[in-house]
Amino acid sequence: MRTFSRLMEIYQFFWMLESHAEQRLAWEDAAQARIARDRAEAQAAAQLAAMLEANPSGSLGHAKLDDEEAINRSGLL
């Protein structure tokens, strides 16, 4: 019985080491995910700023090709 108890202690010790290693990997993954999220948010903000600079009113999102009514309203014809 004493041998079994000792084997269980050894097994639990190695299991503890393994779980700590897995926890460290999880922390590293989480840190990398935070960095990737920050980069993606910065890229999205830069893209939004570029879009607003190129077209501040946002009206091009509703534009149609050869829209005669819009052309007439603008006085181009």
FITORBA-366299 format. One record per residue (C-alpha): x, y, z. Coordinates in steps of 0.1 Angstrom, whole numbers. Layout:
<rs>
+-------+-------+-------+
|     x |     y |     z |
+-------+-------+-------+
|     X |     Y |     Z |
...
+-------+-------+-------+
</rs>
This chain:
<rs>
+-------+-------+-------+
|     x |     y |     z |
+-------+-------+-------+
|     0 |     0 |     0 |
|    29 |    23 |     8 |
|    43 |    18 |   -27 |
|    10 |    27 |   -44 |
|     8 |    59 |   -23 |
|    43 |    68 |   -33 |
|    36 |    62 |   -70 |
|     5 |    84 |   -68 |
|    26 |   112 |   -52 |
|    51 |   109 |   -81 |
|    23 |   109 |  -107 |
|     7 |   139 |   -91 |
|    40 |   158 |   -90 |
|    46 |   152 |  -127 |
|    10 |   160 |  -135 |
|    14 |   193 |  -116 |
|    45 |   202 |  -137 |
|    27 |   194 |  -169 |
|    -3 |   215 |  -159 |
|    19 |   244 |  -150 |
|    37 |   242 |  -184 |
|     3 |   241 |  -201 |
|    -8 |   272 |  -181 |
|    23 |   291 |  -192 |
|    15 |   282 |  -228 |
|   -20 |   295 |  -224 |
|    -7 |   328 |  -209 |
|    17 |   332 |  -239 |
|   -12 |   325 |  -263 |
|   -33 |   351 |  -246 |
|    -5 |   376 |  -248 |
|    -1 |   370 |  -285 |
|   -39 |   373 |  -290 |
|   -39 |   406 |  -272 |
|   -11 |   419 |  -295 |
|   -29 |   406 |  -326 |
|   -61 |   423 |  -315 |
|   -44 |   456 |  -308 |
|   -28 |   455 |  -343 |
|   -61 |   447 |  -359 |
|   -78 |   475 |  -341 |
|   -51 |   500 |  -351 |
|   -53 |   488 |  -387 |
|   -91 |   492 |  -387 |
|   -88 |   527 |  -372 |
|   -62 |   537 |  -398 |
|   -84 |   523 |  -426 |
|  -114 |   542 |  -412 |
|   -94 |   574 |  -410 |
|   -82 |   569 |  -446 |
|  -118 |   563 |  -458 |
|  -131 |   593 |  -441 |
|  -103 |   614 |  -454 |
|  -110 |   602 |  -490 |
|  -147 |   607 |  -486 |
|  -157 |   626 |  -455 |
|  -195 |   627 |  -463 |
|  -198 |   590 |  -469 |
|  -221 |   598 |  -498 |
|  -202 |   576 |  -523 |
|  -215 |   546 |  -504 |
|  -249 |   553 |  -520 |
|  -238 |   564 |  -554 |
|  -250 |   547 |  -586 |
|  -235 |   548 |  -620 |
|  -254 |   570 |  -645 |
|  -279 |   582 |  -619 |
|  -295 |   609 |  -640 |
|  -315 |   624 |  -611 |
|  -284 |   629 |  -590 |
|  -266 |   644 |  -621 |
|  -295 |   668 |  -627 |
|  -296 |   678 |  -590 |
|  -259 |   685 |  -590 |
|  -262 |   708 |  -620 |
|  -238 |   688 |  -641 |
|  -263 |   686 |  -670 |
+-------+-------+-------+
</rs>
